[in-house]
Amino acid sequence: MTTIFTNFEYATEVCDVAKLFFSDAVLIVEREDADITVVEEKTGSVYRYIAVYNGCKEECSFSPAGNELQTVRLRKRYAKIALYKVLSRVTGVAMPWGSLTGIRPTKLARQLSKETPDWKKTFTELLDVSHEKTSLVAEILQTQGSLRQNIIDGADLYIGIPFCVSRCSYCSFTSGELNRLRKYVEPYVDALCDDISQTIAFARERGIALNNVYFGGGTPTSLSAEQLDRIMSYIDFRPVEYTVEAGRPDTITEDKLEVFKRHGVDRVSINPQTFNQSVLDIIGRKHTVRDIYDKYALAKQYSFEVNMDLIAGLPTETYSTFVNSIDSAIELSPDNITVHTLALKRGSILKESNYAATEQDVSDMVRYAKKALSNNGYAPYYMYRQKFMTENLENVGYCKKNTACLYNIGIMEEVTNILACGTNAISKRIFSEEDRIERSANAKDVITYIERYKDYLDKKFELFSR
């Protein structure tokens, strides 16, 4: 166990940096017993941070020039920088994203571009982000340039379906296996339909334009065509963009796609995760590689735009088998391909079994994916990161020209209000003039949501009534 002492007010941010190097890092209260110390000092208007590890010390400082919220952000940033520099120097390890631990590097880059004419220099020289990852951020910002203009005022509507036909070994979502929760499905659909109906009525009453609709999960297509038809009948407006995360090929049927088409859905996800059957079997996907091809062809018969997800770092996946997955997806030529890096999340089967990916292979996998996709007409257009990601890497969405998902850009860049319905759904209101965000989260489990969804409706409406 690696212990950390800090007098810093935002100690968890410090610990997040230490966990990049030492997965067992924990905070303690006695300075003399700590392996690592991070201390904040304030003299006049200057904040100073001293990080010490294994007899080595790094320092950095800043003088605040913005408002209180900006000062808090800078305090966190510089404390993390000091710790990252000393740990990187002592261990000899350089992380691809340097001292950054946040979800949205592209959002930070946009913020920095308002503060300095050269945000790239800040990334590489102050934050120690690699040139490779800095260039990736720049590419995404370039792709988003004109697309962000299409994200208009109002809000997007998110619909959460928390059920799956089986649990994948890497999954920690609060979705439930359908057979285990079968008796709750109809009550859930009842509650969800009322949630959607009241949310849309509230938006109209408040003059909030609803733009994009996104069905996520779980696996929305684990429900029957009749259940999906019923839910979608409550969406009585024409979305700018209408997406259903169908996900599992074994849940996609012709009657469900017909329901989608009738209700105006224009894009679906069909997520292989891998094109290698032995890996599919190991991670608990109850479908074949042949199913991927068949369901993709079926979706294209209905002229849907299709997104496909792949994961780098799955158990037994090698560099060569991952290359096969990327090449197979490119050959099918879906409109979007998202390349995820395996995140070993608490609560997942892989995390509980102490699985560890071969890290250098995963870095090479991600690098190959970017090169191959770029060479075949795909541009990176959104990105996000998570805790516990293999090799401290990232998830990147790639799109063909004019096929980017506006909902993905809006939610990842945090530039779109979201009215969310269903289990584990989080409504989000952007206060752009104040540079802050407020959230209202629904229950994470199905039973609590069914019993108390009206309470969560009240909280959601209160958030958007201020």
N, C-alpha and C positions, 0 to 999 in steps of 0.2 A: 504494500500500500504506500502510495506517495502522498505525503501530507503537505498542506498549504496553509500558511497564515497570512491574513491580510487585514489591514484596518480600513480597507476600501469599502464604501457603502454598498457597492454593487458586486459583491463577492462571487456570485454565481457566474458572471461574465468572465472573471479571472479564472475560475475553475474550468470553464469551457475550453480555454486555451490550454491549460495544463492537460486536459483529457485528450488533446490532439497528440500528445507525446506519451502520456501515461494514462491508460484507460481506467486505472484504479485510483486516480487522484481524488482526494477528499479534503474538505476544509476542516481545520481544527482551530481551537481558541487559544492555544498556548504557543506563543511565538518561538520560544526556545526549543520546542519539540518539533518544529516544522522542517521538512526537507526544502521547501520553497517559501520565500517571503516576498510579498508585494505590498509596498507601503506607499500611501499617498501623503504628500506634504503640500501645504498651501502657505505661500509667503506673499503677502499683498494680494495681487491679482493673478499670481502665477501658480499653476498646479504642477507639481513635480511627482514623478513616479519612479521608485527604485525597486527593481526586481533582483533577487539574489538566489542563486542555485549552485550548489557544489563549489562554493568559494568564488564564483564569478558574479559580476554585477553589471546590470544595464540600467541606464537612466534615460528618461525623456520628459519633456515638459511642454506646456502651452499656456497662452494667455487668452481667456475667453473674449470673443468679440461679438457674440450673438446674444440671443435671448436665453432664458433659463433652460428651455428644452434642448437647445443646441449645446449649451454648456454640459448638460448631463451626457449627451451623446459623445462629446469630446472626452469627457472624463473616462467613460468606458473605453473609448477607442485607444487612448494613450496608455491606460493601465494594461490593456491587452498587448499593445505594441511592446512595452517594456518587458513583459513576461515572455512573449514570443521570442524576442531577440536573445534573451539569455538562455532559454531552453534550446533554441536552434543552434546557438554557438557551442554550448556544452555537448549536446548530443550529436552535432554534425548533421542533423536532419533538417531539410528545408521543405516545408509544406507547399503544395501548389498554390494554395490560396493564402499563404502567409499567415498573418494574425487574424484574418477574417474568419469569424465563426457564424455569421448571420446567414439567413435564408436567401437574401436577395442582393447579390453583388451588383447587379445592373441598376437597381434602385439607388444604391450608394454611389455608383458612378455618376448618375444623373444629379444627385445632390452635390457631389464634389465639383461637377462641371459648373455649378452656379457660384462656387467659392473660389475656384482657381481655373485659369485658362488651360491647364494641363493636368487633367485628372489622372491620366495614365502614369505620369511621373509620381503622383501621390500613391497610386496603387503599387508601383514597383519599388520605389525608394523608401517610402514611409511605412506602408503596410506589408511590404515584402511579398506581394503577389507576384507569381512568375510571369514572365513576358508572354508565355503561351496562354495563360488564363486571362491576362489583361487583353490580349488580342481577341480572345473569344468574346469577352464583354463588349469590346468595340464593335465586333461584327453584329452582335445581337442588337445593340443600340442602333446601328445603321439599318438593319432590317426593320426594326420597329418604327423608325423615323416617320414614315408616312402612315403606317398602320395605326399608330396611337391617335392620329387625327380622326380616325373612324370610331374611336371610343367616345361617345357623346355623353352629355349629362343624363342623369337618371340613375337607374340601378339595373343590375342583372338579377335574374331569379334562379336560385339554386334549389334543386330537388334531391333530397338524399334518400336512397334506397339501401337499407343496411344489411341486406341478405346476400348470401353467396351459396352456391351449390356444394362447395367444399372449401376448406381452408388451405391456402398455400403456405408453405413452410416459412416464407420470408415475411408473412403478413402479420401486422399488429393492429390492424384496423378493428374498430368495435363492431364490425359486421358479424352476423351470426349465421351458422350453417342452417340452411333452409329446413332440412328435415327436423332438426332439433327445436326450431322455433315455429314450426308449421302452424300451431294453433293461434299464434300471434299475428300471422300475416294479414288476415282480413281485418282485424281490429286496427292494425297499423295503417292499412290502406284507408280505412274510414277516417282515422285521425289526420292522416296526411292530406286527404282530399279537402277536409275542412280547413286545415292549415293553409293550403294553397288558395282556396276560395277566399278566405278572409284576408290573406296577404295581398292578393290582387285587388280586392275591393279597397283595402287600406291605401294601396299605392294610388289608385284612381282618385280617392277622396283627397289625398294629399298632393295630387298633381305630380307624382313621381312617375316619369316615363320608364316603363320596363323594356329593356333592350334585348339582351341575350338570355336564353334559357339553357340550363345545363343540368342533365340528370347524371348524378354521380353515385358512388356507393363505397363499399359493397359492389354488387353487380346488379344494376337495374333489370337486366334481362333474365335474372333468376325468377322474376315474377311471370305470371302467365300473360298471354296476349290480352285476355279479357281484363285483367287487373291493370295492365299498362294503359289500355284503352280508356278505362274509367278514370285513371289519374290524369291522363293527358286531356280528357274532355273538359277539365276545369281550367285549362290554360286557354282562355277565350280571347287572346290577342295574337297578332302575327309577330313573332320574334324577328329581330334582325338576323339572329343566328340561333339555331336550335340544335343542340348536341345531346346525344345519348351515349354514355360510356358503356357500351354493350360488353366489352371486355372479353369474357370467356367465350370462345367459339362454340363450346358445347351447350350454351344457353341461347344461341341465336337460331331462330326459326323463321320460316317464310311468313307465317301469320303475324309474328311480332314486327318484322320489317314492313309488312303491309300496314300495320297500325301506325308505325312511325311515319310512313309516307303520307298516310291520310291526314295526319295531324301536322304535317309541315316540317318534320325533322329533316335537316339537311346534312348532318354529319354523324357518324357513329365511330366508336373505337372497337377495333378487333385486335386484341392484345396477345400475341404469341408468347411473349417473354423470351422464348427461345424456339428455334426451329429444329432442335435436337431432341428426339423422342425420349432417350434415356434421361435427359435432364428434366423434361416435363414430368416424367414418372416420379423422379426423386423429389421434386418440389411439390407434388400433390395436385398437379393440374390433371383433371379428369377428361382429357381430350387428346387427340392424336395430331401429328403434324398435318396429316391429310385434311383434318377438320379445318385447319387454318386456311388452307387453299380453297376448300369448298365454300366456307362461309364468307370469305373475302369475295369470291366470284358472285355469290348470291347477293351480297350487299351492293356490289357494283351493278347488278341487274336493275336495281332500284335507283341508280345514279346518286347514291350517297357519296359525299366526301368521306374518306376513311383515314383514321389515325391508327398506327400500330405502335405498341410499346415493346421494347426489348430491355433486358437487364444484363448488365455486365457484372460478373462475379458470382453467378449462381453455383451451387455445389456441383462439382465434377466438370464444370464448363472450363474448357481450355481456350487458349488464344485461337487456335485453329477452328474449334467448333463455334466460337463466338463470331469469328469472321464469316463462317458459313451462314449464321443467322442474319448478319448484316447484309451479306450478298443476296440471300434469299428474299429478304424484305425489299431490297432495292429492285430486284428482278420483278416482284409483284407490282412495284411502283405505286404504293399508296400515297395519298396527298400529304400526310404528315407522318414522320417517324420520330418517336421520342426515345432517346437512349438514357436509361436510368443506370445509376451505379447502385449496387446492392447496399442497402442500409440495414445494419443489424440492430433492429429496434427491440426495445424491451417488450416482452410479451409474445414475441415471435418464437416459433419452434427452433429456428436456426440459432437465435440468441441464447435460448435456454440450453441448447446442445453444445454451446461454445464453438460454433463453426467459425472458421477464419479463412477468408479468401486469400489466394496468392496475390499479394498486392501489386507486384510489378506487372504481372500478367494483366491485371485489371486496368492499370494505367495505359498499357499498350492497347488493350481492347478499346478503350474510350478514344484513344488517339486514332486508331484505325477507323473507327466509326465516323469521326469527324471528316477525315480525309476522303473516305469512300462516298459519304453522303454529299460532301461539297462537290466532288467530281461528277456527281450524277444529278446536279440541279437542285439540291436541297440547301437551304440557308438556315442557320440557327436563328430562332426568333423569340424564344423565351428560355429561361433557366431558373432553377431553384436548387437550393442545397438543404440537406437535413443533417441532424446529428447522427453520429455513429456510421457515417458513410465510409465505405472501403477506400482507403488511401486518401481520405479527405477530399473526394472528388465532387461530382455534381450531376444533376439531371438536366438534359438539354432537349428541347423540342426543335425539330427541323421541319421545314415546310417547302413545298414547291411554290413557285410564284403564284401569288393571289389566292393562296389556300390557308393562310395562317388563321388560327382560332382566336378570335377577339376576346372571348371569355378568358382564355389562358393568359393573354397579355394583361388584361384588366386585373385579374386576381394576383398574378405573380408580381406585377409592378405596383400593386396597391393603388390604382388610380380609378377604381370603379366601386361604387356602393354595391353591396350585395344584400338582397333580401332572401334569407335561406329558410327552407322548410324541411322538416324531417329530423330523424335521429342524427346526433353528432354534427348537425349543420350549424354554421356560425355566420350570423348576419354581421355585416361590417359597414360602418358609415365613415366616409372620408371627410374630414374637415380640412380641406386643402389650404385655406387661408391661414389656419392656425398650425398647419403642418403636423396634424395628429390624426389618429384613428381610434374609434371606439368600437367595441364588439359586443355582441349578445349571443351566447352559445346555448343551444338546445341540449337536452339530456343526451348522454352518450350511449345509453342502452335503450333497447326497444320498449321494454315494459314501463320504465319511468316515463318515456316520451308519451306512450299511449295514455297513461294515467294523468299526466300533467301538461300536455301540449298547450292547453289554453293559457297556463301560466307563462309559458315561454313565448306565446303569441303576444301577451301583454308587455313583456320585457322588450321584445322586438319592436313593437309599435311605439313604446316609450322612447326608445333610442332614436327613432326617426320622426319624433314629434317635437324635439327640442328646437 
